Each structure stands twice: as structure tokens, then as C-alpha cells.
Amino acid sequence: ACDGARPLPGDRAQAQPPAAAELSFEQQLARRRENAAKLKAGYTVGKRRLEIVSIALYVGSFSFHVVRLGRFLVRRVLLNPELEAPQARTVLLGSVASLVAAAVTMDFISGVMHWTLDTWGSIYTPVVGRFVRSFREHHVAPTAMAEHDWIETNGDNCMVCLPAGLPLCWVGITEILPAAQGQLSQGSASVVAAPGGGIHLYWYTYIVGMMLFAALTNQIHKWTHTHRPPAWVTALQRLGVIMSKRAHNAHHSVPFSDDYCITTGWLNPPLKVTRFWRGAEFIVTALTGAVPRADDMKWTGGAQH
């Protein structure tokens, strides 16, 4: 998801953008520049301090999990005398599958969060208004995020990882043993988790993978708006491992109503074909009466189709 800050200071009525109208291109451009300046002013010192603390806690907890996971895979899998080579390969492949599942899950979650903050609420909505602000700014000035430093870009994403990442530091990983010892033929690939406390290796890997992809999501998003990202990033974009510039450009046209997944972008085509977001909007509107993207259209100066 995008980085955010609290609603703008000052009078609400004065800061509220004017209603969308039929304007010339020059007038729309001028309005966007004015709105971009207002929205940028909402990034506060207090918000930045919160981002710094969040990043510090994230780096500490994520580093702990990577070291623990690496040591477990080496000592309890690769060097485990109770596991045959095929069994060790099964465990390693399962761990890789867990990382891929984490990437797909995070892609979907990034889409849900992006769709939610793009489509509903305003910068004055309690609690979430500070996050809505950055989504409105991004639509008004898409390339502005390329000028954000590392802290502003990644602070919020590191923050949302902490409720899972910090408690996990006190949860162990269960041992991996051959399944039905004494009954399987030598070289069997079947393994099981030993009984007792802790979390299964695959679930642990999945959560750590979620932490990784969640923290990287806005950085990946920023690279799609960066004129010259690093060569290795461009290579990953071209290979389809992460969201590419071309794929993300599909989202940046009024009314910003599709292609919300921004981690890998793998899920955008199936969600678009099945009209997943239109169905979700139909349900929300039926239950609340809210109009999708009504506030966003005020800031961008467009007319909803």
C-alpha cells in the first residue's frame, strides 16, 4: 500500500476540493497541481517519526526471523541425519512453495488495500484518513512518490507487518521428522512436523514471506514510477516477477477503477476479467449507499464514467 499521513490542518471546508466540472486541459492541470500541493502538506513530522520507529522495529524483527529460518533449514533439514536426501528436498520445495504462496497472497491483499483507499472515504475519514491522503496525492501527482525518500516510501508498509512479525519472535518452529519412522522404505520423501509447541516450518516461512513482500510492496510500486530504476529491478519487471511500469500504467487513467494489485501484479488479469472489483463495489454501495471513487474524482478533477 502507499505511504500516508494525517489529514490536512486548517478548515475542512477550505481544504475540500471543488466539485468536478467540465474544465479545459489547462484548468484541470492547474487544479491537479493545486491539489497536489495541499495533499503533500499533510505529511507531518509526527507521521515521519512513527515511520522511523516502524522501520526500526521491522528491520529488527525481520532480521531475527531470517536468521532463525536459515539456521533451521541448515541444521534441522540439510544436516539432519534423520532425513534422507529426498525428504530434505521435499522440505525445501515446500518452503519455496510457501514463499510463492506468500507473494500471491500479498498481491491480493495489496489490491484490496489499494482498492479500499482509492475507492472509499476521504482525507477526513477518522483513523484511515491519513492513509487516504497519500492515495489521493498519488492520483493527482503520480510521479511525486518517486521523489519520496526510503522512509516515507516504506514506513507504513513496515508498520502493518509488526502485529504479526513481533509476536512471532516468541514462537518456535516445530521439528521436521520422517513420516511413520520404521514403516517407510529408505529414501521416502514423506515428512511430518513433530508434535509439540511452535509453528510448522511452512507456515513460518509463509508468514516471513508475507512480511518481506508486504514491506516491499510500496517500494515496488515506486519503481513503476521511477524514470530509471536499478538495472536488476528493470530485469525483474521485464520477467514479470514484480509489477512492471507497463502493467501499472493501466491503473493510472480516470477513473482508476482496475489493476489495483501492486506487489507482483499477477492477480490483476483474472480479477479484471471476473469483474471482481465491480462486484465488491456493488455490495458496498448496496449496504452503505456510498458512491465508488466519489472523493477521488473531486481531487483528480475528472468525471466518473
PECORJO-V814103 format. One record per pair of residues at least 24 apart in sequence whose ideal C-beta (glycine too) atoms are under 7 Angstrom apart, sorted by the first residue. I is the first residue (numbers start at 1). J is the second residue. Records with the same first field share a line. If there is no record, write none. Layout:
I=J + J
//
This chain:
1=110 + 113 + 114 + 117 + 156 + 157 + 217 + 218
2=134 + 135 + 138 + 218
3=134 + 148 + 152 + 153 + 155 + 156 + 218
4=130 + 131 + 133 + 134 + 156
5=42 + 43 + 44 + 47 + 130 + 133 + 134
6=42 + 44 + 47 + 130
7=42 + 123 + 124 + 129 + 130 + 133
8=38 + 41 + 42 + 123
12=124
17=298 + 299
19=298
20=297 + 298 + 301 + 302 + 303
23=301
28=301
31=301
32=140 + 141 + 300 + 301
35=140 + 299
36=137 + 140 + 141 + 144
39=133 + 136 + 137 + 140
40=137
42=123 + 133
43=152
47=130
48=151
51=151 + 152 + 155 + 156
52=151
54=155 + 158 + 159 + 162
55=151 + 154 + 155 + 158
57=162 + 166
58=158 + 161 + 162 + 165 + 215
61=165 + 166 + 169
62=165 + 211
64=169
65=165 + 168 + 208
69=204 + 205 + 208
72=173 + 201
76=175 + 176
77=176
82=177 + 178
83=176 + 178 + 191
84=186 + 187
86=187 + 189
87=178 + 188 + 189 + 191
90=189 + 191
91=176 + 191 + 201
94=202
95=201 + 202 + 205
98=202 + 205 + 206 + 209
99=205 + 209
101=206
102=206 + 209 + 210 + 213
103=209 + 213 + 263 + 264
104=266
105=210
106=210 + 213 + 214 + 217 + 263
107=261 + 263 + 264 + 265 + 266 + 267
108=261 + 267
110=217 + 261 + 262 + 263
111=260 + 261 + 267 + 271
114=260 + 262
115=260 + 277
118=256 + 293 + 296
119=281 + 292 + 293
120=290
121=295
122=295
131=156
136=296 + 299
139=256 + 296 + 299 + 300
140=299 + 300
142=225 + 252
143=225
145=222 + 225
146=222 + 225 + 226
153=218 + 219 + 222
154=215 + 218 + 219
157=214 + 215 + 217 + 218
158=215
160=214
161=211 + 214 + 215
164=207 + 211
165=211
168=207
171=198 + 199
172=197 + 198
173=198 + 199 + 201 + 204
174=198 + 199 + 200
176=201
213=263
217=262 + 263
220=262 + 263
221=262
224=248
254=300 + 302
255=293 + 297 + 302 + 304 + 305
256=293 + 296
257=293
//
